[in-house]
Amino acid sequence: MARDGAVIIKRIKKGGGDGHHGGAWKVAYADFVTAMMAFFLLMWLINTTTPEQKRGIADYFAAQSISKSSSGSGSLFDGRVFGAEGARAGGAVSAIHAKTPPKPSKDAKSTTEGDKGGGGTGSQGDASQSQVTSDDSLQRRMVASEDRNFQQAEISLRQAMQEMPDIAELSRHILVDQTPEGLRIQLVDQDGRAMFVPGTAELTPAARRLLKQVGHVVDRLPNRITVSGHTDAAMFTAPDGTTNWELSAGRANAARAAMESDGVDMDRIYQVAGKAGSEPMLPDDPYAAVNRRISVVLLREAPVVPPGHSL
């Protein structure tokens, strides 16, 4: 018993060995199940592959056989070194081959004789192939040149918009991009500001200023031009029976006339079309203001057609 009423506290430490090692077998079992799953997956894959596929896999993992030549110095390159031109020279052996031209083989001799006796058929084939290659190269150069010209035209238009304070605020009404058809310049309506008087084909003063700048840029390039008018999907019928089709066509023609009055040659106009609401800029919102627009496209030149082919 405790003396003088003193309290004795006895601390008992519990053994934790079983707690720490109680889950080790679970980790080992999980590793075993994973290995078995991988094994059965491998067996299934082997069973589903064809003999040709198995042979290809075996060849891929097979060690490469490297035979050592008895000639040369016995080193890695067998006495050969890589020259400055990237070709492999072989010391004395290369010198002998350089002095003594190789004898033509029978196949090469028969081919030469066939060319002589065939009236130049092989030469004509080579010439035709060379012509096709030349046409392809010319077409690629034309496309690259057009892309550069279109990029320069886009830069010029944006610079003109920035340098003229009276139309700088209208820059958001112009969209410029390159399409497979050519360089496309679009004048779009914005909420609260339209490019045409509502319900008519009469250009607003702002639209005339924008078209004047577009005409200056377009006039620098020789490409043909198409002009198309677009409306939104809202139903429209004027008192005289005019619908969105006639309205969009009239607006496209008004834009064409404005550019011609600013100096664009009328012979360059290839097409003027009214699309109504058939090609909305925002298909998910066909009634949006930006769907009402004028699209001016500088067409790409026709590609070079190789001889004997037609478009």
Helices and strands as residue ranges (DSSP letters): G 3-5, H 17-21, H 24-48, H 51-61, E 81-82, E 88-89, H 91-99, H 106-117, H 121-163, H 165-168, G 171-173, E 174-179, E 182-188, H 205-218, E 225-230, H 244-261, G 266-268, E 269-274, G 289-291, E 293-299
